[in-house]
Amino acid sequence: MGTPIYVGQTNDLPERILSRFVKCEKEAAGKRTDGIERRIASLLHSGFVASYQVLDYQLTHLTSLISETNWARKCWNSGYHLANRAELQNAGGPPIGRGDVLRSWMLKFSLTEAIADDVRISIACEACSAALPIPLTKISELEKPAITISELGRVWRSEECTFCTIVGKRRVRVWVE
Ligand SMILES: [Zn+2]
């Protein structure tokens, strides 16, 4: 193993490697700050092609994100300066667990992924404080792979509250236990 420069997670490794290779020049040019694209591009300029190593396999999206984060933190702890900029991955520290995962991660999950990781959601109204737990398994099969929690939240936001009928005050709450 060489010097780690970045830890990532993907469900399509060949595609990720190819797109990093093909797009790094263009993406690095548009960015002012350090990042994985700039690292890969400057290595190429020096005559090095970054290599990839699979560190871990996880069956679900959330467990993969936790593993990615913990590998990044481990590298920082060992003194490597990673290009990871995401919260929890941009510095070292103790390993994180399910209780530490970020809302922003789960908002990007499809409903199928959310079900696999037992992510819970509810609709909460900021006007009347009513909260309604939503059983994800009850949502139509057709929508599950296609729609994300964030998109579901956007739809709910535009609808009126079932309890107080005020429009635009419903928010999605998302958490894991
Ligand atoms: Zn309400």
Residues whose N, C-alpha, C, O or C-beta is under 5 A from the ligand:
A	BS01	ZN	C125 A127 C128 C161 F163 C164 T165
